[in-house]
Amino acid sequence: MSVIVKRLLRALGSVLPQNGPKALHEPEFAGNEWAYTKECIDSGWVSSAGKFVDEFEARLARYTGARCAVAVVNGTAALEIAIRLAGARSGEEVIVPALTFVATANAVVHCGALPHFVDSDRATLGLDAQALQAHLGRVAECSGGAWRNRFNGRRLAAIVPMHALGHPADMAAILEVAARYALPVVEDAAESLGSSLGGRHTGTFGLAGTLSFNGNKVVTTGGGGAILSNDEALARHARHLTTTAKQAHPWRFIHDEVGYNYRLPNINAALGCAQMERLPDMLARKRRLAHAYRAQFADAPGIHFIDEPVGSVSNFWLNAVRLDIEDIEERDQIIGALVAGGYHCRPLWTLMHRLPMFRECSRAPLTVAERLEVSVIKLPSSAKLVQN
């Protein structure tokens, strides 16, 4: 057993409870979840209409500071609609980080566009603004009133930064680059409910932002997502599109464009309302867990705790460490030993350009992302691992 494995096991054993295996991230239901979902069942309002959908949207808007929130069936659907409303069309390119969950790139393709991969920042794990500027300086040219990829002629339609593991990306720098090239920004904030940068919640910096409420997120609705925006017209259009583009009428079925059956069901929204009531407590306990991990790894040779970026507040959705290793097989051996010890640790995602469906997509040099891919390990991070 390597020295790094022994040190990781010792730290995990010191920080986490000893009663059984520790999942990467589990939901916690300890409030009004049962009462609210039972109300939906008792009333029969379980589908895409009902008071909890409106209430959940209102709570999300209040909490994040966004002017509008539109609740949908999952984070991928939210991102697809937001990218589409940002103007991405078939055959165009949307800039995304290569280091992200596959849903980011999939949402681009669902719009008919193509992902164009850029490198990550070592400190934030998010899109690197300097790498983005350098890459656009090489590949972007203004032609026909639009910025295009000079090597294939495709229009560059948008930039989609992702707040990895809940840590805010450097939005000020990214927005500055985006403005130079007149590119709208849609934030993939799927992992970062409860995270902020300079006092402003993630998902509210760009034209739109999106959240996920999958079962492994800080707040869950089972499945679910939301579009955040300060653009009221965009939010109205998003709500219309995601409700099959049906015009309001007491009994007629008139649909004025091709829409999507993406509205969040009321029973899921009920779960989300109860979870939002408990969000501050869950975030506080996740922060205490991060503090405990930070202390354990403060003087650990070859192990570096990935902390919240300077000037930001992270929800610490997933705690992680970066190891002084350069080999993916060594990483996998370490993870295998941790899993065998009862700790369901995981690597970062396989870089998007390595996946078969994205191998031919445009990309920048990905030096940092490739190093992070082989050296970062995610640790058990559920709020329920820390009790009041």
DODORO-499138 format. One record per residue (C-alpha): x, z, y. Coordinates in pm, whole numbers, padded with zeros to 5 digits, always signed. Layout:
BEGIN
XZY/...
// end
This chain:
BEGIN
+00000+00000+00000/+00146-00105+00336/+00219+00134+00620/-00048-00035+00835/-00314+00007+00566/-00227+00375+00521/-00245+00431+00897/-00579+00251+00927/-00731+00441+00635/-00612+00770+00777/-00760+00690+01118/-01093+00573+00974/-01111+00885+00759/-01049+01105+01061/-01301+00935+01290/-01593+00857+01057/-01824+01078+00851/-01733+01111+00485/-02076+01054+00328/-02058+00712+00163/-01950+00357+00259/-01944+00267+00628/-02108-00063+00727/-01972-00268+01015/-02286-00216+01223/-02625-00079+01119/-02948-00040+01317/-03080+00304+01397/-03453+00383+01420/-03516+00732+01551/-03775+00699+01826/-04107+00520+01877/-04025+00224+01653/-04280+00318+01387/-04554+00411+01634/-04524+00090+01834/-04506-00145+01535/-04799+00040+01371/-04999-00017+01689/-04942-00392+01647/-05056-00378+01285/-05360-00165+01363/-05466-00389+01653/-05389-00717+01479/-05163-00831+01765/-04859-00915+01556/-04775-01271+01660/-04647-01433+01980/-04908-01283+02214/-04953-00917+02295/-04860-00647+02541/-04524-00560+02387/-04378-00905+02452/-04444-00873+02825/-04326-00513+02825/-04005-00595+02640/-03925-00872+02888/-03991-00636+03180/-03764-00369+03031/-03485-00620+02973/-03509-00749+03329/-03505-00398+03476/-03215-00286+03262/-02992-00591+03319/-03089-00649+03681/-03193-01006+03602/-03488-01139+03798/-03645-01281+03480/-03623-01235+03105/-03784-01460+02843/-03805-01321+02488/-03755-01565+02200/-03711-01562+01822/-03331-01529+01811/-03016-01558+02016/-02939-01912+01900/-03279-02036+02019/-03223-01859+02351/-02886-02027+02396/-03017-02369+02294/-03295-02358+02553/-03065-02222+02824/-02806-02495+02764/-03078-02761+02761/-03220-02633+03091/-02867-02633+03237/-02878-03010+03191/-02687-03081+02870/-02803-03400+02702/-02729-03601+02391/-02371-03725+02366/-02237-03499+02641/-01982-03218+02603/-02026-02847+02663/-01718-02626+02698/-01718-02321+02471/-01447-02090+02338/-01305-02178+01998/-01307-01803+01925/-01678-01729+01894/-01957-01688+01643/-02078-02023+01512/-02416-01989+01689/-02249-02069+02023/-02134-02410+01903/-02448-02469+01695/-02670-02421+02002/-02476-02694+02180/-02532-02933+01889/-02902-02843+01874/-02922-02989+02225/-02766-03312+02099/-02441-03238+02282/-02091-03172+02145/-01884-02854+02180/-01549-02887+02355/-01322-02595+02264/-01099-02396+02500/-00860-02103+02445/-00928-01730+02480/-00785-01449+02691/-00588-01196+02489/-00720-00900+02692/-01093-00986+02695/-01111-01205+02380/-01335-01428+02595/-01285-01769+02752/-00955-01783+02940/-01013-01907+03296/-00650-02010+03349/-00646-02206+03023/-00979-02362+03124/-00843-02470+03463/-00525-02612+03310/-00722-02801+03047/-00976-02946+03289/-00689-03053+03511/-00566-03264+03222/-00889-03404+03079/-01152-03407+03355/-01204-03700+03590/-01484-03764+03837/-01657-04090+03752/-02002-04219+03835/-02089-03902+04025/-02008-03670+03734/-01709-03499+03579/-01619-03664+03250/-01370-03631+02968/-01121-03902+03062/-01033-03962+02697/-01381-04048+02572/-01598-04093+02884/-01845-03818+02789/-01997-03618+03074/-01894-03254+03088/-02231-03081+03109/-02175-02703+03119/-01947-02410+03042/-02059-02139+02796/-01836-01829+02801/-01906-01567+02532/-01859-01192+02579/-01679-01120+02253/-01751-00791+02072/-01931-00675+02388/-01624-00696+02616/-01702-00885+02939/-01515-01208+02998/-01358-01262+03342/-01668-01414+03499/-01538-01429+03856/-01245-01647+03750/-01459-01860+03517/-01720-01921+03788/-01447-02021+04031/-01322-02288+03792/-01677-02399+03715/-01751-02445+04085/-01450-02675+04127/-01599-02909+03869/-01967-02855+03960/-02039-02728+03607/-02328-02487+03543/-02242-02170+03352/-02458-02029+03072/-02335-01695+02939/-02354-01619+02570/-02411-01246+02612/-02550-01207+02259/-02318-00916+02183/-02304-00747+02522/-02633-00574+02606/-02515-00268+02798/-02189-00427+02922/-02110-00488+03287/-01840-00625+03510/-01797-00481+03858/-02133-00308+03820/-02317-00629+03728/-02462-00676+03381/-02330-00954+03162/-02566-01249+03133/-02656-01240+03503/-02354-01419+03654/-02431-01778+03562/-02734-02003+03586/-02864-01823+03278/-02749-01582+03013/-02869-01511+02661/-02900-01201+02443/-02941-01143+02069/-03139-00868+01897/-03033-00938+01541/-03027-00644+01302/-02658-00584+01370/-02683-00564+01749/-02698-00248+01965/-03071-00306+02019/-03257-00487+01743/-03599-00644+01709/-03522-00748+01351/-03459-01097+01476/-03492-01196+01839/-03321-01304+02155/-03380-01346+02526/-03293-01573+02816/-03193-01398+03139/-03196-01578+03473/-03226-01515+03845/-03374-01865+03879/-03749-01811+03856/-03824-02181+03812/-03580-02205+03522/-03734-01895+03360/-04086-02036+03395/-03972-02359+03233/-03798-02165+02954/-04114-01964+02884/-04322-02283+02884/-04084-02469+02651/-04057-02181+02407/-04437-02149+02384/-04482-02508+02254/-04510-02637+02613/-04880-02556+02607/-05063-02561+02938/-05270-02251+03009/-05634-02300+02913/-05888-02073+02742/-05953-02317+02455/-05801-02666+02502/-05467-02768+02346/-05273-02964+02606/-04895-02985+02568/-04712-03167+02846/-04364-03205+02691/-04188-03157+02358/-04173-02783+02319/-04052-02522+02072/-04230-02250+01876/-03967-01998+01981/-04172-01715+02135/-04084-01365+02013/-04367-01208+01806/-04537-00902+01949/-04446-00686+01647/-04077-00761+01700/-04108-00692+02071/-04268-00356+01990/-03957-00263+01796/-03747-00377+02091/-03940-00163+02339/-03875+00146+02129/-03509+00054+02096/-03472+00004+02472/-03595+00360+02524/-03302+00480+02317/-03038+00240+02448/-02860+00482+02686/-02817+00737+02409/-02690+00477+02161/-02443+00341+02415/-02315+00691+02491/-02252+00758+02123/-02083+00420+02076/-01855+00504+02369/-01766+00835+02206/-01680+00648+01886/-01459+00407+02081/-01286+00703+02247/-01214+00854+01904/-01069+00525+01776/-00862+00485+02093/-00711+00831+02046/-00630+00765+01680/-00443+00444+01756/-00275+00553+02081/+00063+00602+01915/+00021+00394+01600/+00308+00144+01560/+00184-00210+01503/-00184-00124+01572/-00342-00186+01913/-00697-00075+01998/-00889-00347+02182/-01023-00164+02486/-01269-00266+02756/-01111-00498+03015/-01002-00350+03347/-01291-00333+03595/-01557-00359+03327/-01779-00137+03116/-01812-00247+02754/-02092-00157+02516/-01823-00145+02244/-02060-00335+02017/-01779-00371+01767/-01457-00174+01792/-01150-00365+01683/-00775-00343+01652/-00508-00607+01692/-00225-00581+01440/+00135-00696+01471/+00094-00951+01194/+00108-01330+01201/-00026-01426+00859/-00391-01468+00767/-00323-01376+00403/-00175-01043+00514/-00481-00986+00733/-00712-01051+00440/-00514-00819+00214/-00545-00542+00472/-00920-00598+00508/-00957-00601+00130/-00785-00263+00106/-01009-00118+00380/-01324-00250+00213/-01208-00105-00120/-01173+00226+00061/-01540+00217+00166/-01497+00079+00519/-01671-00255+00571/-01420-00399+00814/-01422-00768+00901/-01199-01031+01064/-01290-01222+01376/-01471-01549+01320/-01304-01859+01178/-01210-02065+01484/-01473-02331+01550/-01236-02628+01533/-01145-02532+01174/-01507-02568+01055/-01580-02906+00895/-01860-03007+01132/-01648-02945+01443/-01304-03073+01339/-01335-03392+01543/-01457-03223+01861/-01248-03223+02178/-01026-02920+02224/-00754-02769+02436/-00442-02602+02298/-00566-02283+02125/-00249-02077+02102/-00400-01738+02188/-00718-01788+01985/-00512-01878+01680/-00305-01559+01715/-00615-01345+01761/-00781-01502+01459/-00508-01378+01225/-00444-01039+01381/-00776-00877+01484/-00983-00657+01251/-01327-00523+01340/-01408-00162+01249/-01732+00021+01162/-01910+00073+01493/-02272+00185+01444/-02410+00437+01692/-02543+00632+01393/-02183+00715+01295/-02179+00959+01587/-02453+01221+01598/-02565+01419+01901/
// end
